[in-house]
Amino acid sequence: MAVILMTGYISAIAQTEPQYKPSIDQLYLTVEEVPDAVYWLPAPPEPGTTQFVHDINQYYWGKAQRLDPARAQEAIDEVVYETADMVKLFSPAFGMEISKEKTPAIFKMLHRSMMTIRLSASKPKAAYGRLRPYVRFNESTLFPGDEEELRNQGSYPSGHTVRGWGMALLLCEINPDAQDKLFKLGYEWGQSRVIAGYHWQSDVDASRMLAAASYARLHACEEFLKDMADARKEFKKRK
């Protein structure tokens, strides 16, 4: 299936999130084909609502988790954007080292899927422009290096969570025996964004739904199905 994207839309994404610059051949679906979260996902909670009070409580919960050095380091380690960096962290739970060199079919499918799933967060981020928690509270995060760059980028939904939960779903399809470890990691990947101070809990919760919807939509794409089949064959050969 040919993938066609409007150049202007890619440019707009590049301006708001420099790390995410997909080329046409890196995607399975167009921006119009991925689920439109602005249409079907609820808007983020407004200040003063009970839902927003929960977000605030979870923000302080996240700050408390930073007192655990191991959990804090985990949240820092998961501040990665590239597929190659993500698979290094997911490989132990998956039960096999994943890399572009050692598992090219698995890596190819994951990379194209990550780029496509991440695309689904672009519209709601632009539509809502939600203030990030560290900006609202004017406090530092666990990873100061991203603070200035992300300060004016929408908090809802969480792109990291979309990728983390999406990768857990994809890898479980290849190796269902590892499902519990993969889903545990995928879940904590999202919670790391709350702990780091970059996202509200409702950002993370919505992102898991968006990742699941995007994952389901990928299964209507023939190119994805072929690449997934190749990835599963590669796994069985190396198992």
CORKACOR-V798760 format. One record per residue. N is the residue number from 0. RES is the residue in three letters. SS is DSSP state (helix for helix, strand for strand, loop for the rest). PHI is phi in degrees with one decimal (NA if undefined). OMEGA is omega in radians with two decimals (none if undefined). Layout:
# CORKACOR-V798760
n->(N | N)
res->(RES | RES)
ss->(SS | SS)
phi->(PHI | PHI)
omega->(OMEGA | OMEGA)
This chain:
# CORKACOR-V798760
n->(0 | 1 | 2 | 3 | 4 | 5 | 6 | 7 | 8 | 9 | 10 | 11 | 12 | 13 | 14 | 15 | 16 | 17 | 18 | 19 | 20 | 21 | 22 | 23 | 24 | 25 | 26 | 27 | 28 | 29 | 30 | 31 | 32 | 33 | 34 | 35 | 36 | 37 | 38 | 39 | 40 | 41 | 42 | 43 | 44 | 45 | 46 | 47 | 48 | 49 | 50 | 51 | 52 | 53 | 54 | 55 | 56 | 57 | 58 | 59 | 60 | 61 | 62 | 63 | 64 | 65 | 66 | 67 | 68 | 69 | 70 | 71 | 72 | 73 | 74 | 75 | 76 | 77 | 78 | 79 | 80 | 81 | 82 | 83 | 84 | 85 | 86 | 87 | 88 | 89 | 90 | 91 | 92 | 93 | 94 | 95 | 96 | 97 | 98 | 99 | 100 | 101 | 102 | 103 | 104 | 105 | 106 | 107 | 108 | 109 | 110 | 111 | 112 | 113 | 114 | 115 | 116 | 117 | 118 | 119 | 120 | 121 | 122 | 123 | 124 | 125 | 126 | 127 | 128 | 129 | 130 | 131 | 132 | 133 | 134 | 135 | 136 | 137 | 138 | 139 | 140 | 141 | 142 | 143 | 144 | 145 | 146 | 147 | 148 | 149 | 150 | 151 | 152 | 153 | 154 | 155 | 156 | 157 | 158 | 159 | 160 | 161 | 162 | 163 | 164 | 165 | 166 | 167 | 168 | 169 | 170 | 171 | 172 | 173 | 174 | 175 | 176 | 177 | 178 | 179 | 180 | 181 | 182 | 183 | 184 | 185 | 186 | 187 | 188 | 189 | 190 | 191 | 192 | 193 | 194 | 195 | 196 | 197 | 198 | 199 | 200 | 201 | 202 | 203 | 204 | 205 | 206 | 207 | 208 | 209 | 210 | 211 | 212 | 213 | 214 | 215 | 216 | 217 | 218 | 219 | 220 | 221 | 222 | 223 | 224 | 225 | 226 | 227 | 228 | 229 | 230 | 231 | 232 | 233 | 234 | 235 | 236 | 237 | 238)
res->(MET | ALA | VAL | ILE | LEU | MET | THR | GLY | TYR | ILE | SER | ALA | ILE | ALA | GLN | THR | GLU | PRO | GLN | TYR | LYS | PRO | SER | ILE | ASP | GLN | LEU | TYR | LEU | THR | VAL | GLU | GLU | VAL | PRO | ASP | ALA | VAL | TYR | TRP | LEU | PRO | ALA | PRO | PRO | GLU | PRO | GLY | THR | THR | GLN | PHE | VAL | HIS | ASP | ILE | ASN | GLN | TYR | TYR | TRP | GLY | LYS | ALA | GLN | ARG | LEU | ASP | PRO | ALA | ARG | ALA | GLN | GLU | ALA | ILE | ASP | GLU | VAL | VAL | TYR | GLU | THR | ALA | ASP | MET | VAL | LYS | LEU | PHE | SER | PRO | ALA | PHE | GLY | MET | GLU | ILE | SER | LYS | GLU | LYS | THR | PRO | ALA | ILE | PHE | LYS | MET | LEU | HIS | ARG | SER | MET | MET | THR | ILE | ARG | LEU | SER | ALA | SER | LYS | PRO | LYS | ALA | ALA | TYR | GLY | ARG | LEU | ARG | PRO | TYR | VAL | ARG | PHE | ASN | GLU | SER | THR | LEU | PHE | PRO | GLY | ASP | GLU | GLU | GLU | LEU | ARG | ASN | GLN | GLY | SER | TYR | PRO | SER | GLY | HIS | THR | VAL | ARG | GLY | TRP | GLY | MET | ALA | LEU | LEU | LEU | CYS | GLU | ILE | ASN | PRO | ASP | ALA | GLN | ASP | LYS | LEU | PHE | LYS | LEU | GLY | TYR | GLU | TRP | GLY | GLN | SER | ARG | VAL | ILE | ALA | GLY | TYR | HIS | TRP | GLN | SER | ASP | VAL | ASP | ALA | SER | ARG | MET | LEU | ALA | ALA | ALA | SER | TYR | ALA | ARG | LEU | HIS | ALA | CYS | GLU | GLU | PHE | LEU | LYS | ASP | MET | ALA | ASP | ALA | ARG | LYS | GLU | PHE | LYS | LYS | ARG | LYS)
ss->(loop | loop | loop | loop | loop | loop | helix | helix | helix | helix | helix | helix | helix | helix | helix | helix | loop | loop | loop | loop | loop | loop | loop | helix | helix | helix | loop | loop | loop | loop | loop | loop | loop | loop | loop | loop | helix | helix | helix | helix | loop | loop | loop | loop | loop | loop | loop | loop | loop | helix | helix | helix | helix | helix | helix | helix | helix | helix | helix | helix | helix | helix | helix | helix | helix | loop | loop | loop | helix | helix | helix | helix | helix | helix | helix | helix | helix | loop | loop | loop | loop | loop | helix | helix | helix | helix | helix | helix | helix | helix | helix | helix | helix | helix | loop | loop | loop | loop | loop | loop | loop | loop | loop | helix | helix | helix | helix | helix | helix | helix | helix | helix | helix | helix | helix | helix | helix | helix | helix | loop | loop | helix | helix | helix | helix | helix | helix | helix | loop | loop | loop | loop | helix | helix | helix | helix | loop | loop | loop | loop | loop | loop | loop | helix | helix | helix | helix | helix | helix | helix | loop | loop | loop | loop | loop | loop | loop | loop | helix | helix | helix | helix | helix | helix | helix | helix | helix | helix | helix | helix | helix | helix | helix | helix | loop | helix | helix | helix | helix | helix | helix | helix | helix | helix | helix | helix | helix | helix | helix | helix | helix | helix | helix | helix | helix | helix | loop | loop | loop | loop | helix | helix | helix | helix | helix | helix | helix | helix | helix | helix | helix | helix | helix | helix | helix | helix | helix | helix | loop | loop | loop | helix | helix | helix | helix | helix | helix | helix | helix | helix | helix | helix | helix | helix | helix | helix | helix | helix | loop)
phi->(NA | -71.2 | -109.3 | -123.6 | -126.5 | -71.4 | -57.3 | -62.5 | -70.4 | -62.0 | -62.3 | -63.6 | -64.4 | -61.8 | -70.8 | -94.2 | -145.7 | -58.0 | -69.3 | -105.1 | -133.1 | -72.8 | -89.3 | -57.6 | -78.3 | -92.8 | -113.6 | -94.3 | -132.1 | -82.2 | -63.1 | -81.8 | -91.7 | -71.3 | -55.4 | -91.2 | -65.8 | -65.0 | -79.1 | -111.1 | -88.4 | -61.9 | -66.8 | -62.7 | -58.4 | -85.6 | -54.2 | 97.6 | -86.7 | -63.6 | -64.4 | -73.3 | -59.9 | -62.7 | -59.1 | -64.9 | -59.5 | -70.0 | -61.9 | -70.6 | -59.2 | -60.8 | -63.3 | -65.8 | -65.7 | -66.5 | -70.0 | -88.8 | -55.7 | -67.4 | -69.6 | -63.6 | -66.5 | -60.5 | -63.9 | -68.8 | -60.9 | -86.0 | -82.7 | -127.8 | -115.4 | -85.2 | -58.3 | -60.3 | -77.1 | -64.1 | -66.3 | -63.4 | -82.2 | -86.5 | -57.5 | -59.4 | -67.3 | -71.9 | 91.6 | -159.8 | -69.4 | -108.5 | -159.3 | -63.9 | -84.3 | -87.1 | -134.1 | -60.1 | -69.6 | -64.1 | -63.6 | -59.2 | -62.5 | -63.0 | -64.1 | -64.4 | -67.1 | -62.6 | -63.4 | -73.4 | -61.6 | -62.2 | -58.3 | -68.4 | -86.1 | -65.4 | -63.2 | -64.8 | -59.0 | -71.2 | -70.0 | -99.8 | 50.5 | -67.3 | -69.9 | -73.2 | -60.7 | -66.7 | -75.9 | -60.0 | -91.0 | 53.3 | -124.6 | -81.3 | -109.4 | -74.9 | -133.3 | -58.4 | -60.7 | -98.9 | -59.8 | -67.9 | -65.3 | -95.8 | -54.4 | -103.8 | -99.6 | -58.8 | -86.3 | -115.3 | -87.1 | -92.8 | -63.4 | -61.0 | -67.8 | -56.5 | -68.4 | -64.5 | -69.7 | -62.4 | -66.5 | -61.0 | -63.7 | -65.6 | -69.4 | -65.2 | -66.6 | -79.7 | -131.3 | -63.2 | -65.3 | -99.1 | -55.9 | -65.9 | -65.2 | -66.6 | -70.6 | -61.7 | -64.4 | -61.1 | -66.5 | -66.4 | -59.1 | -70.1 | -62.2 | -60.9 | -71.3 | -71.4 | -62.2 | -70.8 | 92.8 | -92.5 | -141.1 | -79.2 | -60.4 | -67.4 | -61.2 | -68.1 | -60.5 | -65.2 | -66.8 | -65.3 | -65.8 | -66.7 | -62.8 | -65.1 | -64.9 | -67.0 | -60.4 | -62.6 | -65.2 | -58.8 | -75.3 | -101.7 | -105.3 | -64.0 | -62.8 | -63.1 | -59.4 | -65.5 | -66.5 | -64.9 | -61.5 | -64.6 | -65.0 | -68.1 | -63.3 | -62.4 | -61.9 | -65.0 | -69.7 | -89.6 | -62.2)
omega->(3.13 | 3.13 | -3.10 | 3.11 | 3.07 | -3.10 | -3.13 | -3.12 | 3.07 | 3.13 | -3.14 | 3.10 | -3.11 | -3.13 | -3.09 | 3.09 | -3.02 | -3.11 | -3.02 | -3.13 | -3.08 | 2.98 | -3.05 | -3.08 | 3.09 | -3.02 | 3.01 | -3.06 | 3.05 | 3.12 | 3.11 | -3.11 | 3.11 | -3.13 | -3.13 | -3.06 | 3.11 | -3.12 | -2.94 | 3.08 | 3.07 | 3.05 | 3.12 | -3.12 | 3.09 | 3.04 | -3.14 | 3.12 | 3.10 | 3.12 | -3.14 | 3.05 | 3.09 | 3.10 | 3.14 | 3.11 | 3.13 | 3.06 | 3.13 | 3.01 | -3.14 | 3.12 | 3.12 | 3.14 | -3.14 | 3.12 | 3.05 | -3.05 | -3.11 | -3.14 | 3.10 | 3.13 | 3.09 | 3.13 | 3.12 | -3.12 | -3.07 | 3.03 | 3.13 | -3.08 | -3.00 | 3.11 | -3.12 | 3.11 | 3.13 | -3.06 | 3.07 | -3.12 | 3.14 | -3.07 | 3.14 | 3.12 | -3.14 | 3.13 | -3.14 | 3.09 | 3.12 | 3.07 | 3.13 | -3.08 | -3.02 | 3.14 | -3.03 | -3.12 | 3.10 | -3.11 | 3.14 | -3.14 | -3.14 | -3.08 | 3.13 | 3.12 | 3.13 | 3.13 | -3.12 | -3.14 | -3.14 | -3.14 | -3.08 | 3.13 | -3.02 | -3.09 | 3.13 | 3.08 | -3.13 | -3.07 | -3.02 | 3.13 | -3.05 | 3.13 | 3.12 | -3.07 | -3.11 | 3.09 | -3.14 | -3.10 | -3.13 | -3.13 | 3.14 | 3.13 | 3.04 | -3.06 | -3.05 | -3.07 | -3.13 | -2.97 | -3.07 | -3.10 | -3.06 | -3.05 | -3.08 | 3.09 | -3.09 | -3.12 | -3.02 | -0.06 | -3.13 | 3.12 | 3.10 | -3.12 | 3.09 | -3.14 | -3.08 | 3.12 | 3.10 | -3.14 | 3.10 | 3.12 | -3.11 | -3.12 | 3.08 | 3.11 | 3.11 | -3.09 | -3.11 | 3.11 | -3.12 | -2.99 | -3.06 | 3.11 | -3.13 | -3.13 | 3.06 | 3.12 | 3.14 | 3.12 | -3.11 | 3.09 | 3.10 | 3.14 | 3.10 | 3.13 | 3.04 | -3.13 | -3.14 | 3.13 | -3.08 | -3.08 | 2.99 | 3.11 | -3.14 | 3.02 | -3.08 | -3.13 | 3.13 | -3.10 | 3.10 | 3.09 | -3.14 | 3.10 | 3.14 | 3.12 | 3.14 | 3.09 | 3.10 | -3.11 | 3.11 | -3.09 | 3.00 | -3.13 | -3.09 | 3.13 | 3.11 | -3.11 | 3.10 | -3.13 | 3.09 | 3.10 | 3.11 | 3.14 | -3.14 | 3.09 | -3.14 | 3.13 | -3.11 | 3.13 | -3.08 | -3.07 | none)
